[in-house]
Structure formats: C-alpha cells, structure tokens
Amino acid sequence: MTVAPTIHFASDNYASVHPEVMEAMAAANVAHDSAYGADAFTARFDEAIAATFGDHALGYPVFNGTGANIVSLMALSPRWGGVVASEHAHIHNDENGAPERVGGLKLLTLPSPDGRLTPDQLDRYAGDLGDPHRAQPLVLSLTQATEMGTVYGLAEMRAMADAAHALGMRVHVDGARIANAAAALGVGLAEACAGADVLSLGGTKNGAMLGEAVVILNPELRDSLAHDLPYLRKQTMQLGSKMRYVSVQLDALLTSTDAQGTPLWRRNAGHANAMAARLRAALAPLADAGRLAFTQETQANALFATLPRAAADAVRARYRFYDWQPGSRPGDVEVRWMCAWDTTAEDVDAFAAALTTALEAR
C-alpha cells in the first residue's frame, strides 16, 4: 500500500528516517554479529564518540531519550539526590515521572520563561545542601536546545556548568536537540555542551529511526561512571541485544559526510533550523499586523506564537501541530510549530499561506 506523504509541524519526531541512516542500517543487516554491543558497528560508534567529544569520552547507546535521561541522572546522583531543572524540562513534563519512579530522584524545578536557567537561580536550592530533611541538589540538568526553542550561548552554558560545579553539583545536558543547538551556534557538538559531565545525545529528532546515547564527557568521572553505567543501562531495560542497529544510526549521524565534508547531524539540524527561520520570516508580516504574536526567539527549529484558536483549528485540519498553553487573551492559544530535517521550503510556504488565509479571514 502506498501512503501519500503528509507533512506536519507538530514535532521533529514525526520526520522520516534519513536515507543515509537507512543505508547504514541496511549495511549492518547482512550477517550475524555479536550481541549487546560487542559488535563491529558499536566499536565504530565508539570511535566516532571519541573523535567528536574527545578521546576520554565514552558512549552508551540506549533505546530512547527518556532512557538516556534516566540512565544519565541515576549515574550522576545517589538515591537521596535531587535534580535541578527548568520548569519546562522534558524530564519534568514529558517523562511520566520516570526520574522519580524509576530513578528515585526528586526533581527541583526553577522558573524559566524562555527555557534557559541562569547561575543565580541555583541559590534557590543551594541552602539545602547538607540538610538531611531535604533532597540534596546534586545534579543540574540543562536542555540544549531548550524546550522553548532557545539555545544556551557558549558563555551561558559554561557559566551554568561552572556555577553548578562550584556548589558540588554534577551537570547533565539533555541533548535531544543538541545538533540543532550546535548548528545554531556554528560549533561542534562538544562545544555546544561544554562543561557538562554527561550528555544525553539525541538521534531520533535528527534523522534516526530510534536510539540515543549516554555520553560521559568529564574525564575525572570516566572510570566511576564507566563502572556503573553498564549495570544501570541493563537494570533500566535500555540495553539492546542487537545494539548494532542503534549504534550504526548514531555513527552515521556523526560520521557520514557530504562532498564538502559536512557531517550528517549538522546538515540535518542546519536544514531544520533554516526552515524554522524561513517560517518565521514568512509569518513576520502577520505579526507586524497584530494577527499573531511570537512568544519566543526562534533560535533552533521551533517557533512559538499566540493566535486566535479558531484560526489555529482551521489550519490544523490540514497540518497537525500542538497547543502549548492558553493565550493571554480570551480566545487565543499559544502553539508550537516544529521543523525537521525533511521539512521543505515548499512545505513551509504552503503552511505559511494556510496560516495567512486563516488569520486574514478573522
């Protein structure tokens, strides 16, 4: 059965698998190979992690982003530990309490209107250190790019990591969209999360079929975390027997290059970001006319805007996207529009035209 392609702006999770990733998976599907990561393709992924993040870095493929986050946080914190995070963090809003239920970790959230935290906010929980009646704030979890489509600048990321380390905290980066952040900043993946101890390396939102990885970044923690992570990964049901099919996808994102030598992760993320910028530019006249209002900067591949709910629902009949929260005025809604590696300029222009028609009709 042939299904007509449909483009949505709900999530980059909706996107198809990049052909280079699919080709890499097919190449891994030709014979038997050892299970649980003792295969040639995972060994190649290990080399790609070292080349990307430094010889000291170690990567542990897992099935999904929630798994990567939970394994990372459990490795970084004892059972009495708390995890400081944005109120918008995926671990807080979209993982069904897994950090608490599976990891036994208390989440300590902070307000962040644009998704980014600032160093001075850590003072909110610093006084709890040493108090046996309080969950100990021992891990800071940052999201890069944030759930609000914003990006920590290099100095901002380093300042957050330095402030947390000064308090004795370890630093985790939820990098489900780390590629989009790095592309927006014009730097490598390692630079985009510099100062972090552990990274949840995303693949699914950037052209992979499935699979992420836990990456140890801090050489001083390498030995202790490398001892714990294999057990945590198995215990949390994130150890794949045919791991090569996850490893080969991440390896392709990191190492598959075009004629100019640009890796696949950057090509995919850069294109998604560019499509988001194109959509914002196309809708700017509507914002100037007061028909919609952008609510966040568009720095990566997400746009946030408020508009009349009736107009949003009219467009949703053709294109799926998510409501984020009620608008500030009665009858308005704040929505999120996401672009992906396979979003085309024609898709963006058609979507912008549909939005324009719906808004001008009201």
RODO-2510 file (C-alpha; in nm, 4 decimals, decimal comma):
residues 362
     n   res          X          Y          Z
     1     m     0,0000     0,0000     0,0000
     2     t     0,1317     0,3427    -0,0947
     3     v     0,0634     0,6207     0,1539
     4     a     0,0692     0,9785     0,0332
     5     p     0,3325     1,1795     0,2244
     6     t     0,1967     1,4215     0,4813
     7     i     0,3993     1,6987     0,6377
     8     h     0,3173     1,8110     0,9894
     9     f     0,4633     2,0834     1,2081
    10     a     0,3912     1,9122     1,5398
    11     s     0,7312     1,7597     1,6163
    12     d     1,0599     1,6623     1,4592
    13     n     0,9753     1,3158     1,5953
    14     y     0,7263     1,2918     1,3093
    15     a     1,0005     1,3088     1,0466
    16     s     1,1064     1,0160     0,8330
    17     v     1,4405     0,8385     0,8644
    18     h     1,7213     0,9973     0,6676
    19     p     1,8270     0,7812     0,3687
    20     e     2,1911     0,7765     0,4825
    21     v     2,0810     0,6386     0,8184
    22     m     1,8617     0,3790     0,6488
    23     e     2,1510     0,2789     0,4258
    24     a     2,3758     0,2383     0,7280
    25     m     2,1190     0,0148     0,8955
    26     a     2,0898    -0,1964     0,5807
    27     a     2,4681    -0,2319     0,5738
    28     a     2,4568    -0,3673     0,9290
    29     n     2,1871    -0,6173     0,8335
    30     v     2,3917    -0,8609     0,6261
    31     a     2,5187    -1,1247     0,8701
    32     h     2,5420    -1,2337     1,2312
    33     d     2,7320    -1,0172     1,4764
    34     s     2,7889    -1,0257     1,8496
    35     a     2,5100    -0,9058     2,0778
    36     y     2,4891    -0,6390     2,3495
    37     g     2,7383    -0,4039     2,1915
    38     a     3,0274    -0,6423     2,1314
    39     d     2,9936    -0,5869     1,7563
    40     a     3,1949    -0,4089     1,4899
    41     f     2,9356    -0,1365     1,4359
    42     t     2,9276    -0,0372     1,8022
    43     a     3,3073    -0,0338     1,8025
    44     r     3,2903     0,2109     1,5136
    45     f     3,0392     0,4204     1,7051
    46     d     3,2831     0,4247     1,9995
    47     e     3,5476     0,5680     1,7678
    48     a     3,3034     0,8319     1,6434
    49     i     3,2258     0,9378     2,0019
    50     a     3,5961     0,9764     2,0776
    51     a     3,6512     1,1745     1,7584
    52     t     3,3548     1,4019     1,8304
    53     f     3,3854     1,4572     2,2053
    54     g     3,7483     1,3719     2,2831
    55     d     3,9472     1,0552     2,3471
    56     h     3,8245     1,0469     2,7068
    57     a     3,4550     1,0306     2,6080
    58     l     3,2542     0,7097     2,6239
    59     g     2,9146     0,6462     2,4642
    60     y     2,6422     0,4022     2,5676
    61     p     2,3615     0,3530     2,3139
    62     v     2,0083     0,3289     2,4537
    63     f     1,6626     0,2988     2,3026
    64     n     1,5141     0,6436     2,3559
    65     g     1,5526     0,9894     2,5051
    66     t     1,3746     0,9150     2,8306
    67     g     1,6022     0,6171     2,8780
    68     a     1,9101     0,8278     2,8100
    69     n     1,7988     1,0899     3,0600
    70     i     1,7100     0,8454     3,3360
    71     v     2,0284     0,6406     3,3000
    72     s     2,2337     0,9624     3,2980
    73     l     2,0670     1,1070     3,6069
    74     m     2,0868     0,7810     3,8002
    75     a     2,4567     0,7559     3,7200
    76     l     2,5201     1,1103     3,8376
    77     s     2,3268     1,1073     4,1638
    78     p     2,2758     0,8892     4,4711
    79     r     1,9226     0,7886     4,5671
    80     w     1,8907     1,0825     4,8034
    81     g     1,9841     1,3273     4,5327
    82     g     1,7724     1,5924     4,3683
    83     v     1,7921     1,7154     4,0104
    84     v     1,7609     2,0888     3,9486
    85     a     1,5937     2,1623     3,6153
    86     s     1,3794     2,4095     3,4281
    87     e     1,0046     2,4001     3,4861
    88     h     0,9782     2,3268     3,1122
    89     a     1,2290     2,0398     3,1140
    90     h     1,1323     1,7215     2,9362
    91     i     1,2271     1,5210     3,2446
    92     h     0,9700     1,7227     3,4398
    93     n     0,6789     1,7421     3,1969
    94     d     0,7067     1,4638     2,9436
    95     e     0,8576     1,1537     3,1017
    96     n     0,5646     1,0403     3,3176
    97     g     0,7514     1,0773     3,6444
    98     a     1,0285     0,8399     3,5346
    99     p     1,3047     1,0257     3,7207
   100     e     1,1059     0,9849     4,0421
   101     r     0,9539     0,6426     3,9846
   102     v     1,2423     0,4688     3,8109
   103     g     1,5395     0,6732     3,9252
   104     g     1,4190     0,7567     4,2758
   105     l     1,5271     1,1171     4,2192
   106     k     1,3486     1,4314     4,3313
   107     l     1,3083     1,6978     4,0624
   108     l     1,3708     2,0522     4,1840
   109     t     1,2321     2,2891     3,9239
   110     l     1,3013     2,6549     3,8584
   111     p     1,1077     2,9092     3,6515
   112     s     1,2472     2,9776     3,3061
   113     p     1,0178     3,1805     3,0803
   114     d     1,2411     3,1181     2,7785
   115     g     1,3555     2,7705     2,8819
   116     r     1,7001     2,8819     2,9990
   117     l     1,8240     2,8945     3,3573
   118     t     2,0736     3,1437     3,4985
   119     p     2,3534     3,0769     3,7502
   120     d     2,1994     3,2895     4,0254
   121     q     1,8895     3,0692     4,0254
   122     l     2,0892     2,7819     4,1743
   123     d     2,0908     2,9724     4,5027
   124     r     1,7267     2,8691     4,5409
   125     y     1,8347     2,5162     4,6358
   126     a     2,1966     2,5643     4,7443
   127     g     2,0909     2,6115     5,1063
   128     d     1,9507     2,2589     5,1122
   129     l     2,2953     2,1062     5,0772
   130     g     2,3806     1,9171     5,3948
   131     d     2,0226     1,9208     5,5274
   132     p     1,9093     1,5579     5,5747
   133     h     1,5461     1,6685     5,5606
   134     r     1,5811     1,7900     5,2031
   135     a     1,6559     1,6146     4,8769
   136     q     2,0133     1,7087     4,8026
   137     p     2,0532     1,9241     4,4885
   138     l     2,3388     1,7221     4,3438
   139     v     2,2690     1,7376     3,9697
   140     l     2,1855     2,0240     3,7371
   141     s     2,0050     1,9164     3,4195
   142     l     2,0105     2,1614     3,1295
   143     t     1,8375     2,1218     2,7940
   144     q     2,0227     2,2249     2,4782
   145     a     1,8364     2,3379     2,2682
   146     t     1,5615     2,4115     2,5203
   147     e     1,2002     2,3044     2,5010
   148     m     1,1161     2,6647     2,4130
   149     g     1,3333     2,6614     2,1017
   150     t     1,6024     2,8764     2,2591
   151     v     1,9726     2,7967     2,2828
   152     y     2,2268     2,8475     2,5597
   153     g     2,5150     3,0513     2,4213
   154     l     2,8625     2,9143     2,4779
   155     a     2,9307     3,1550     2,7641
   156     e     2,5883     3,0845     2,9159
   157     m     2,6425     2,7091     2,9099
   158     r     2,9867     2,7403     3,0629
   159     a     2,8585     2,9788     3,3323
   160     m     2,5838     2,7349     3,4294
   161     a     2,8266     2,4433     3,4483
   162     d     3,0817     2,6423     3,6470
   163     a     2,8181     2,7632     3,8952
   164     a     2,6877     2,4103     3,9471
   165     h     3,0335     2,2604     3,9894
   166     a     3,1238     2,5298     4,2411
   167     l     2,8331     2,4063     4,4533
   168     g     2,9478     2,0451     4,4220
   169     m     2,6775     1,9579     4,1692
   170     r     2,7263     1,7489     3,8589
   171     v     2,5900     1,8641     3,5238
   172     h     2,3738     1,6733     3,2789
   173     v     2,2669     1,8021     2,9388
   174     d     1,9507     1,6719     2,7766
   175     g     2,0708     1,6875     2,4178
   176     a     1,7662     1,5564     2,2353
   177     r     1,8227     1,8562     2,0055
   178     i     2,1922     1,9178     2,0737
   179     a     2,2534     1,9065     1,6980
   180     n     2,0122     2,1954     1,6424
   181     a     2,1838     2,3954     1,9161
   182     a     2,5308     2,3296     1,7752
   183     a     2,4172     2,4195     1,4237
   184     a     2,2602     2,7416     1,5523
   185     l     2,5805     2,8335     1,7361
   186     g     2,8056     2,7319     1,4483
   187     v     3,0106     2,4985     1,6674
   188     g     3,0644     2,1275     1,7183
   189     l     2,8546     1,9048     1,9403
   190     a     3,1151     1,9051     2,2176
   191     e     3,1346     2,2842     2,2260
   192     a     2,7566     2,3167     2,2488
   193     c     2,7554     2,1342     2,5833
   194     a     3,0996     2,2333     2,7122
   195     g     3,1298     2,1950     3,0878
   196     a     2,8757     1,9152     3,1167
   197     d     2,9672     1,5872     3,2820
   198     v     2,7215     1,3672     3,0933
   199     l     2,5225     1,4223     2,7748
   200     s     2,2057     1,2552     2,6527
   201     l     2,2936     1,2509     2,2832
   202     g     1,9846     1,2721     2,0648
   203     g     1,9386     1,0981     1,7318
   204     t     1,5686     1,0390     1,6773
   205     k     1,4790     1,4050     1,6279
   206     n     1,7628     1,4483     1,3799
   207     g     1,7071     1,1773     1,1210
   208     a     1,7487     0,8496     1,3100
   209     m     1,4851     0,5773     1,3313
   210     l     1,5340     0,5264     1,7039
   211     g     1,8101     0,5434     1,9561
   212     e     2,0063     0,7910     2,1648
   213     a     2,3193     0,7562     2,3738
   214     v     2,4514     0,8405     2,7176
   215     v     2,7914     1,0065     2,6719
   216     i     3,0428     1,0501     2,9525
   217     l     3,2190     1,3822     2,8942
   218     n     3,4094     1,4530     3,2162
   219     p     3,7399     1,2626     3,2198
   220     e     3,7547     1,2848     3,6002
   221     l     3,4284     1,0880     3,6238
   222     r     3,5063     0,8475     3,3427
   223     d     3,6190     0,5498     3,5480
   224     s     3,3448     0,5619     3,8110
   225     l     3,0662     0,6227     3,5614
   226     a     3,2011     0,3632     3,3209
   227     h     3,1787     0,1149     3,6051
   228     d     2,8163     0,1999     3,6889
   229     l     2,6570     0,2695     3,3519
   230     p     2,6530    -0,0858     3,2113
   231     y     2,4570    -0,2063     3,5160
   232     l     2,2204     0,0924     3,5136
   233     r     2,1542     0,0531     3,1423
   234     k     2,0601    -0,3122     3,1856
   235     q     1,8549    -0,2546     3,5004
   236     t     1,6513     0,0192     3,3328
   237     m     1,5802    -0,2003     3,0295
   238     q     1,7870     0,0169     2,7942
   239     l     2,0412    -0,2477     2,6879
   240     g     1,9679    -0,3657     2,3353
   241     s     2,0693    -0,7153     2,2353
   242     k     2,1032    -0,6124     1,8698
   243     m     2,2707    -0,2896     1,9694
   244     r     2,4417    -0,2575     1,6346
   245     y     2,1184    -0,1244     1,4820
   246     v     2,1179     0,1695     1,7237
   247     s     2,4950     0,2220     1,7120
   248     v     2,5093     0,2337     1,3345
   249     q     2,2440     0,5080     1,3188
   250     l     2,4306     0,7336     1,5604
   251     d     2,7576     0,6575     1,3853
   252     a     2,6031     0,7638     1,0544
   253     l     2,4845     1,0927     1,2025
   254     l     2,8308     1,1624     1,3402
   255     t     3,0496     1,0436     1,0523
   256     s     2,8556     1,0355     0,7245
   257     t     2,9735     1,3420     0,5305
   258     d     2,8830     1,5127     0,2057
   259     a     3,1203     1,6329    -0,0654
   260     q     3,2083     1,9357     0,1478
   261     g     3,2884     1,7181     0,4490
   262     t     2,9828     1,8288     0,6480
   263     p     2,8583     1,5569     0,8850
   264     l     2,5006     1,4384     0,8571
   265     w     2,3998     1,5658     1,2017
   266     r     2,4921     1,9218     1,1032
   267     r     2,3276     1,9014     0,7623
   268     n     2,0034     1,7754     0,9124
   269     a     1,9953     2,0175     1,2038
   270     g     2,1052     2,3152     0,9967
   271     h     1,8292     2,2498     0,7462
   272     a     1,5632     2,2164     1,0170
   273     n     1,6794     2,5420     1,1740
   274     a     1,6759     2,7155     0,8360
   275     m     1,3194     2,6017     0,7703
   276     a     1,2107     2,7413     1,1082
   277     a     1,3748     3,0728     1,0219
   278     r     1,2004     3,0697     0,6846
   279     l     0,8646     3,0108     0,8509
   280     r     0,9225     3,2926     1,0957
   281     a     1,0136     3,5295     0,8133
   282     a     0,7032     3,4290     0,6185
   283     l     0,4809     3,4980     0,9196
   284     a     0,6519     3,8225     1,0219
   285     p     0,4006     4,0392     0,8287
   286     l     0,1168     3,8781     1,0257
   287     a     0,2984     3,9577     1,3494
   288     d     0,3562     4,3139     1,2334
   289     a    -0,0167     4,3430     1,1626
   290     g    -0,1041     4,2111     1,5082
   291     r    -0,2722     3,8948     1,3793
   292     l    -0,0335     3,6718     1,5728
   293     a     0,2461     3,7280     1,8235
   294     f     0,5711     3,5374     1,8531
   295     t     0,6366     3,4445     2,2161
   296     q     0,9936     3,3121     2,1964
   297     e     1,3058     3,3708     1,9953
   298     t     1,3444     3,1317     1,7035
   299     q     1,6999     3,0100     1,7508
   300     a     1,6740     2,6429     1,6587
   301     n     1,3932     2,4557     1,4824
   302     a     1,0900     2,5585     1,6892
   303     l     0,8532     2,8539     1,6752
   304     f     0,6113     2,9624     1,9470
   305     a     0,3271     3,2038     1,8779
   306     t    -0,0149     3,3067     2,0032
   307     l    -0,3060     3,3417     1,7645
   308     p    -0,6857     3,3038     1,7698
   309     r    -0,7803     2,9456     1,8488
   310     a    -1,0340     2,9442     1,5661
   311     a    -0,7595     3,0189     1,3139
   312     a    -0,5287     2,7559     1,4648
   313     d    -0,8019     2,4932     1,4481
   314     a    -0,8822     2,5840     1,0878
   315     v    -0,5219     2,5246     0,9821
   316     r    -0,4995     2,2100     1,1944
   317     a    -0,7493     2,0471     0,9630
   318     r    -0,4579     2,0162     0,7159
   319     y    -0,1442     2,0330     0,9312
   320     r    -0,1003     1,8875     1,2757
   321     f     0,0671     2,0928     1,5488
   322     y     0,0400     2,1199     1,9244
   323     d    -0,1169     2,3730     2,1556
   324     w     0,1363     2,4804     2,4171
   325     q    -0,0832     2,6699     2,6621
   326     p    -0,3794     2,9102     2,6619
   327     g    -0,3118     3,2536     2,5213
   328     s    -0,3065     3,5657     2,7322
   329     r    -0,6321     3,6861     2,5752
   330     p    -0,9666     3,5026     2,5688
   331     g    -0,9987     3,3013     2,2510
   332     d    -0,6212     3,2882     2,1886
   333     v    -0,3882     2,9913     2,2173
   334     e    -0,0111     2,9607     2,2241
   335     v     0,1094     2,6987     1,9765
   336     r     0,4367     2,5319     1,8868
   337     w     0,5478     2,4711     1,5294
   338     m     0,8453     2,2413     1,4689
   339     c     1,0530     2,1932     1,1553
   340     a     1,2551     1,8802     1,0813
   341     w     1,5363     1,7613     0,8587
   342     d     1,2845     1,6662     0,5885
   343     t     1,0737     1,9839     0,6016
   344     t     1,0990     2,1506     0,2613
   345     a     1,0758     2,5139     0,1614
   346     e     0,7581     2,4250    -0,0261
   347     d     0,6124     2,2751     0,2927
   348     v     0,6921     2,5914     0,4855
   349     d     0,5491     2,8221     0,2212
   350     a     0,2270     2,6218     0,1927
   351     f     0,1866     2,6158     0,5703
   352     a     0,2506     2,9893     0,5954
   353     a    -0,0069     3,0512     0,3206
   354     a    -0,2644     2,8403     0,5057
   355     l    -0,1985     3,0342     0,8267
   356     t    -0,2235     3,3645     0,6437
   357     t    -0,5577     3,2693     0,4896
   358     a    -0,6985     3,1530     0,8225
   359     l    -0,5845     3,4638     1,0085
   360     e    -0,6952     3,7111     0,7453
   361     a    -1,0390     3,5518     0,7407
   362     r    -1,0891     3,6534     1,1042
***
